[in-house]
Amino acid sequence: MTKLTSTPPTLECTPAWARELLGIDISDFEVTADSLHKKWGSDTLTENLRMIASGTAQSRFSFLFAAKNGVHLLSHVLDRFDSKLRTELLADFALSDSLYIPYDLRAASCAALGSAPRQEDVLDRINAACEQPPRRYKDLSLSPSNDIDHNFHIPADRGERDRLMVVAADTAMRRARARLARRALGKTELDPADYDDLAPERLYVPHNAATSFSASVTAPGLDWRDFLIDWNEILVETPEENYTIAEILRLLLLDPEYHLPGHNQRARADAVNLNLLKTFSGATIGLKAGALFVEHGFRPEASFFLLGENAILGKSCIVDATGVVLIEPKAFLGGGFSPILIHTHKHMRGGGADERKSVAPTGFLARSGARLPMDFVGLLEVMDMPSGRWPGLERMDIDILNRDEVWPSS
């Protein structure tokens, strides 16, 4: 076989290259785990696992992050270590500072950590990860706006924009990690907004959300409320601007720099998508693709967004996240630079310019394995989506709830 790299192959290689570079077939997770332990030995495997757990962008496509039907390859690999080392390695992944660990894998690791034998050093690490300052929310009524698009300060300096992306991803990661760490300790799930006056009062969720979620997601350690996004939650504070989730995602999507296939550009884009949107193992958001939320008026709202295991937003496919978005495992939407906007809200009142005055949200469901083909181009108005045109793509009924209907009061 032709040598494809000048450096020794590591666990960073992708699933597609694992066979060529490592001689490992990952189609059967049990066989793969046995093969890794036999091929590498405990000490070398442990060292390389820790490199992936704390890894930089280079490791974000590692075959170790592979998942099938809610089961992670990593769990099979770790189960073959002795109890103490397994717990330590679980903590390395669950509590890692890396921006490139898929949310479902981190959640599953935290869940396994919560049921593992308690080790004092690991318990100290979990407790440390629980600590987070209160979240803050932006008063949108103070933002310059034409009643649809809010303006915000965008640095002219490329390095400063890059810093915003990394800090936003890091803040989102730490907040999500703290939530999962508290869950591992069995603590009550409370409203992450802590009843901040500026947090969204209305939340758009799937009808019978818990049931819909459990029918779509089988990975352990997750709660459907993990995928509710308070779009005006502040992630980055600077002297010039406080940047919300919505603003960071708009900046990411509308700045062409982050849609170049460069190492640094895509590493930052992937970090933002992985952490702000909590994307699952193997999920792909292609070049010029992504999720977009645009506030209408100044009333903040929250909505449910989930991009499942091994699902794909193809090149140039944009999903409007005003309403509910549930993309199940292995769904594939768009691609081939076909410009597509999947629109989950509709302007309903009057006609012409008056339509901007009333927004009606709806839900978009892409069932597992569904395909929106590349030959579809333009606006997919989910509210008016024809039934049966694309098998597995459906309009989903939603519920509009208040926060106290979703979170316990204490």
Buried (B, 14 or more C-beta within 10 A) or exposed (E): EEEEEEEEBBBBBEBEBBBEBBEBEBEEBEEBBBBBBEEBEEEEBBEBBBBBBBBEBBBBBBBBBBBBEBBBBBBBBBEBBEEEBBBBBBBBBBBBEBBBBBBBBBBBBBBBBBEBEEBEEBBEBBEEBBEBEEBBBBEBEEBEBEEEEBEBEBBEEEEEBBBBBBBBBBBBBBBBBBBBBBBBBEEEBBBBBEEBEBBBBBBBBBEEBEEBBEEBBBBBBBBBBBBBBBBBBBBBEEEEBBBBBBBBBBBBBEBEBBBEEEEEBBBBBBBBBBBBBBBBBBBBBBBBBBBBBBBBBBEBBBBBBBBBBBBBBBBBBBBBBBBBBBBBBBBBBBBEBBEBBBBBBBBEEEEEEEEBEEBEBBBBBBBBBBBBEBEBEEEBBBBEBEEEEBEBBBBBEBBEBEBEEBBEEE
